[in-house]
Amino acid sequence: MNTKKNNKIVAGVFSFLLPLSTLPLFTSCSDDFLEVTKPDGEPLEEYYTTEETLNEALTSAYAPLHWPDWDNKAYNDLTVDAEIMGDDFWVGGSDNTDNQHWHRLFNFAADGNNTLATLWGDFYSGIKRCNDAIKYAGWEGNASADFRKSMEMQARLLRVYYYNILWHYYGNVPFYLENLSLPYTAPQISADEIYGKLVPELEEIIASNVLPMRWEASQSGRVSQAFAMMLYAEMVMYQNDSARYPQALTYMKQIIADGNYSLNPSFTELWKESGEWCKESIFEINYNDDQAQRDWGDAALNAGGSVFPTLCSPNGWGGGEGWDGGNDGWGFLPMKVETYNMYAENDLRREATCWDVRGYSYTERYQDTHIWHGKYRPQSENNKDCPTSKNLNYNNNKRIYRYAETLLNAAELLLQTGGNASEAAGYVNEVRARAGLSALASVTIDDILTERHLEFCGEGKRYFDLVRAEGISGATQKASTVLVPDTYGYRTNSWSASKKYIPLAQSELDADPTLKQNNY
């Protein structure tokens, strides 16, 4: 099955859409750029009338999923962004000024000039494009009603996902469901208000039952009903919204009972190209090397591969382990030795998660441990077909939701709602059995958090688990107890409740004086 060939979802942006969505969200410039027509002068109302052209607009709404990896301004891969604030990896790079905003965030010392500035523009561009797609789906034309309804729901679900990322990182953000007019500002509302608007939207999307639980293989990369349910559980659990736990549990059980998803027999095989969009995969962001348009000196918003394997690998690699190497490794995100050591000797996840090269020599960079990110490690076969710059275009898909998380969500929600404890242990033990570990007779919240730690290490989930654990009774693994100064002198500050939401970029505050900075 080659889902990489699905150009409809992998494809990049379209030139005639760029003027609306590559400009900053908040600006005092004139609104001339909003007068968009197709290059040949055809009005938008006459262009977006067929399924083919409407799908172009929908694809444009999907495109920002790829951008944080490298958006022509910064390398803000969402996995790195989350992991550097957690407890499993160092920041690395050439020194502590290399991508300094990561080092400041790692030490909980960020400010408006050292934060994840580009995520704001990336995902507000995505929101803008979703709003466009929703509007176009409502126009009369030759597209069928079923197609237009599916397009609408996909765009609405993507919009919730984009807001979800902004909500996780910034908390208190501007919110709008229709594109802005002069002066292009929207009211900034609190994190709780953002949550209060997004969750009912998700409930409505799921209740519509328009999207399939799983798309056919040729359409892999589209958001699905299962994606919506996983997003719902993620948001409800992060908010510690106990009133919605029963509904979240119901959604998890629907995915489990559906039959479209199951654990992949081999954890190691999950991270190979052959493991992409396997039965375990609920959602991935597609990257490809053979159709890559990304190149140095060219627009980084072009479609193509991922730069993440280049970011998180050793420099001066002399070859071996399936990678030609050379100077392409940039040395970010070296894994802590303690992370490697948390795995039992017989835990099959360790080899796939931790790329242990302590027997090799290469050019050591800052905080180097000789243990690297195994799940997204570079391999020469993963960019061999790239026609442009290979180090920007690995074909490693970004895993967002896996069935293993469905099982662990269900187990945790069962305990939180007073459900069947044996059933909860059964879900956890399915994950443990795949890892080669013995079954647990019973499980606690801490057991489930530990299993999540082992299962999803390096997937950008650990930091947010520690933060949400602050509101979970019985949890001992929480941000305030784990994210504290280390014995190496790298992290000198502790996490506190004021660190839950990172600073807004100073450039956004300057562009819109009504925005309020987070109390970081």
C-alpha angles and dihedrals in degrees: 000000000000109000090165088083092066096113093175092071102024093048122110132236124303118242096229090056097050100086092065100046111031095061119090114276096234117045140145093214123117119280095240091112090065091066094090126173133166111269092257090055098255110150116245091240089061095041102051096060104102134064090244095055094039089053088056090058091047092049088052088056090054094048098082089064085079099045107083089063085071121335097178090265108057143359099243102154104177092230092057092043092056098037097052089061092050133070106258105071143037120227097239124170123133094313141326092291094056104106085351094190089068091052091049092048090047089057094042089243101115124141138179091286095045109047140094092290100161097055088071094060094038096056099035085055086053091050091050091051092048090053089052092049092049090051094047091048088061095055120102117253146110097303116109121251091243092053093049092048091050090048091051093050094046090052093046091050092048089050091055089049092052091049089046091060092047089047093051094051107029103019099191107060142148113273130203137151097194123053117265131254130200122348086025097219130127130197115272109229133187125271090249090053091049089053091047091057099042102047096057087048089055091048090053093049092050093045090053088065089204097131121068120246086239130007121230114266095261089059098047108143097051119113113254142192089267090051089053091050093049091048089050092052091046093053096042092048093046090051091047086229098170093178089067098042093096091054092046089050090050090054092050091051091049090056091046092049095042096080096217092102136051139149115283107243093234122048090196093054090054090076097051123089088252088060095056114115091004120153090280096057116098095168137359133171106236121232125176137188104195095062095035117150096174115111140156109275092018130098107291090206088073117111120263142089138336128271092200096097089054092049096051104044139086123275123236093021108181096208134273138101088071096299129103089203116169117156095334096097110093098192102233124146102021108186120245115247087231089061092055090047094053090073119086115240091249096046104117091204094069098074093048094044100041120050098203112196099158089133094059133084123221139133105303118217133192117316091359115174099170088242117105143180104289101186094062100024117146119262124177093230089062096066102023094114096049112127094195133036107343096202090061096046118058113152096225107136115221110241111220106167127015130184089244087068090051089058094047092045089052092049093050094045090050091056092044092053098042093253131152107314092198090055090051091052089049092058092049092047092055088061093044093049091056087052091053095250129134121257123265117231091216137357137219131199088262091053090054093047088050091050090049089051092054096040100045102032108148095014097102097255106100098077093051091046089055092049095049090046087070086078098042118099111228096020115129096174101078137138096257093054101036106034097066135121113303129223092246095065095240098110108042099164131067128228115252134178091266088063094063091097120041123226121279113242115268089229089063092048090051092049094049115028091190091069116103121217119236115254094245 
